[in-house]
Amino acid sequence: MKKILPFFALLITCICFAQNDEAFVDALVAQKMAELEMQENPEYFLRKDYCDGNIQMFVMPDGKHCASKSTYYAIYVFWKEDEDKLKFQKFDNCGSFIPIPIGMSKNIKKALKEKQDLKKEVVKPFEAEKIDNNAFDNMSVQSCHKEYKFIFEGNAFEKSFKEFDLTNNSKYKNINADHNKSLLLIKLDEDISEMIKHFEENGKFFREN
């Protein structure tokens, strides 16, 4: 009996605890993108957020536990409902969330209108104004990333950057900080981040499963 009990404990753990990786999240998003592609004039974009090595665990609606495998990924898919409204849906290592309707901010409207400028922009990497081996002594540096994919009129392009590229908190000034923060992409990103923070803090994300 002593040998049987550990076996059942392991079995219960496997049933009640899931671990999903980046491929799992990408598959969910690919399915959503396929649905959007069936629209007459698909126009949508997505943002993938992750910090290397950040692991998160959740209690699911059915009481089971789910955790990210090695790194937690959150992907937000945005699509146009009409000229002034968007819907977006969150996906992560543990599944999908119910879509949420939102209005379009000034910066979001501008980015979607000036598509070619958005496509040409380049986020420059962090570059200190002076070379110093101790330039980052007073910083807590996390390798956090944001990846965007835009699909407009059947054409797709991607943009990515590290959050560190936008900072100016090291010992020496980041000479690319002002350039980066002036970009359409970064202004769009700031509005999206603020919106996501609002929904997170107010408990507005509800899992579909």
C-alpha positions in Angstrom: 0.0 0.0 0.0 2.9 2.4 0.8 4.1 2.0 -2.8 0.6 2.6 -4.3 -0.1 5.9 -2.4 2.8 7.8 -4.0 1.7 6.7 -7.4 -1.8 8.0 -6.9 -0.4 11.3 -5.5 1.7 11.7 -8.6 -1.2 10.8 -10.9 -3.4 13.4 -9.2 -0.7 16.0 -9.5 -0.3 15.4 -13.3 -4.1 15.6 -13.8 -4.5 18.8 -11.8 -1.4 20.7 -12.8 -0.6 21.7 -16.3 2.6 23.3 -17.7 2.5 24.9 -21.2 5.2 26.5 -23.2 5.5 29.2 -25.9 4.4 26.9 -28.6 1.1 26.3 -26.8 0.4 30.0 -26.7 1.4 30.5 -30.3 -1.0 27.8 -31.4 -3.9 29.5 -29.6 -3.1 32.8 -31.3 -2.6 31.2 -34.7 -6.2 29.8 -34.4 -7.5 33.3 -33.6 -5.6 34.8 -36.5 -7.1 32.2 -38.8 -10.6 33.3 -37.7 -9.7 37.0 -38.3 -8.4 36.2 -41.8 -11.9 35.0 -42.7 -13.2 38.5 -42.4 -13.7 40.5 -45.6 -11.0 43.1 -44.9 -8.9 41.8 -42.0 -6.9 44.4 -40.1 -5.4 43.3 -36.9 -2.2 43.2 -34.8 -0.8 41.5 -31.8 1.7 42.1 -29.0 3.6 39.3 -27.2 5.1 40.1 -23.8 7.6 38.1 -21.9 10.5 38.4 -19.5 13.2 35.6 -19.7 12.8 33.1 -16.9 9.6 34.6 -15.5 7.4 31.8 -14.3 3.8 32.3 -13.2 1.1 29.9 -11.8 -2.6 30.3 -11.8 -5.7 28.6 -10.3 -8.1 27.9 -13.2 -11.9 28.3 -13.1 -12.3 24.5 -12.6 -9.9 24.6 -9.6 -6.9 23.0 -11.3 -3.5 24.6 -11.3 -1.6 25.8 -14.4 1.9 27.2 -14.7 4.1 28.5 -17.4 6.8 26.2 -18.5 10.2 28.0 -18.2 8.8 31.5 -19.2 5.4 33.1 -19.0 4.0 34.5 -22.3 1.1 36.9 -22.7 -0.2 37.7 -26.1 -2.8 40.3 -26.9 -4.6 40.3 -30.2 -6.3 43.5 -31.4 -8.7 43.8 -34.3 -10.9 46.5 -35.7 -14.6 46.4 -35.2 -15.2 49.7 -37.0 -13.4 53.0 -37.5 -13.4 54.0 -33.8 -13.6 50.7 -32.0 -11.3 47.7 -31.4 -11.7 44.4 -29.7 -8.8 42.6 -28.1 -8.2 39.2 -26.6 -5.6 37.9 -24.2 -3.9 34.5 -24.5 -1.3 33.0 -22.2 0.3 29.7 -21.2 -2.9 28.6 -19.5 -5.4 29.4 -22.2 -7.5 32.2 -23.6 -9.6 35.1 -22.1 -12.9 36.6 -23.1 -12.6 39.3 -25.8 -13.0 42.9 -24.6 -14.3 45.9 -26.6 -12.3 49.1 -26.3 -12.2 52.6 -27.9 -9.2 53.8 -29.9 -6.9 56.3 -28.3 -5.4 59.1 -30.4 -2.0 57.3 -30.5 -3.6 54.0 -31.6 -5.5 55.8 -34.4 -2.4 57.6 -35.6 -0.3 54.4 -35.7 -3.0 52.5 -37.6 -3.4 55.4 -40.0 0.3 56.0 -40.7 1.0 52.4 -41.5 4.0 53.0 -43.7 5.8 55.2 -41.2 5.1 52.6 -38.5 6.6 49.9 -40.8 9.8 52.0 -41.4 10.5 52.9 -37.8 13.4 51.3 -36.0 13.7 51.1 -32.2 17.4 51.6 -31.4 19.1 49.5 -28.7 20.2 51.0 -25.4 23.4 53.0 -25.8 25.1 54.8 -22.9 26.5 58.2 -23.6 29.8 57.0 -22.0 31.6 53.7 -22.0 31.9 52.4 -18.5 32.0 48.9 -17.1 30.0 50.0 -14.1 27.4 52.0 -16.0 24.6 49.7 -14.9 25.6 49.3 -11.2 22.5 51.1 -9.9 20.0 49.3 -12.2 18.0 46.1 -11.8 18.0 44.9 -15.4 15.4 42.4 -16.5 15.4 40.9 -20.0 11.8 41.8 -20.9 10.7 41.8 -24.4 7.8 43.0 -26.5 7.1 41.7 -30.0 4.5 43.1 -32.4 3.0 41.7 -35.6 0.8 43.9 -37.8 -1.4 42.5 -40.5 -2.8 45.3 -42.8 -4.6 44.5 -46.1 -2.9 41.1 -46.4 0.6 42.4 -45.7 2.4 41.6 -42.5 5.4 43.1 -40.7 6.9 42.7 -37.3 8.6 44.9 -34.7 10.3 44.0 -31.5 12.3 45.7 -28.7 13.4 45.2 -25.1 11.9 47.4 -22.4 15.5 48.2 -21.4 15.9 50.1 -24.8 13.4 52.7 -23.6 14.9 53.4 -20.2 17.2 56.2 -19.1 18.0 55.1 -15.5 21.6 53.9 -15.8 24.6 55.7 -14.5 24.9 57.3 -17.9 22.1 58.6 -20.2 20.7 56.3 -22.9 21.3 58.4 -25.9 18.6 56.6 -27.9 15.9 57.0 -25.2 14.3 60.2 -26.7 14.4 58.8 -30.2 12.7 55.6 -29.2 10.0 57.3 -27.1 9.1 59.5 -30.1 8.2 56.6 -32.3 4.7 55.7 -33.4 5.2 52.2 -32.2 6.3 53.2 -28.7 3.4 55.7 -28.3 1.1 52.9 -29.4 2.7 50.6 -26.9 2.4 53.0 -24.0 -1.3 53.4 -24.6 -1.7 49.6 -24.8 0.3 49.1 -21.6 -1.7 51.6 -19.7 -5.0 50.0 -20.9 -3.8 46.4 -20.0 -2.7 47.6 -16.6 -6.1 49.1 -16.0 -7.9 45.9 -16.9 -5.5 43.8 -14.8 -5.9 46.0 -11.7 -9.7 46.1 -12.0 -10.0 42.3 -12.6 -11.5 42.6 -16.1 -9.7 39.6 -17.6 -11.9 36.5 -17.4 -10.7 33.1 -18.7 -12.7 31.3 -21.3 -11.8 27.9 -19.9 
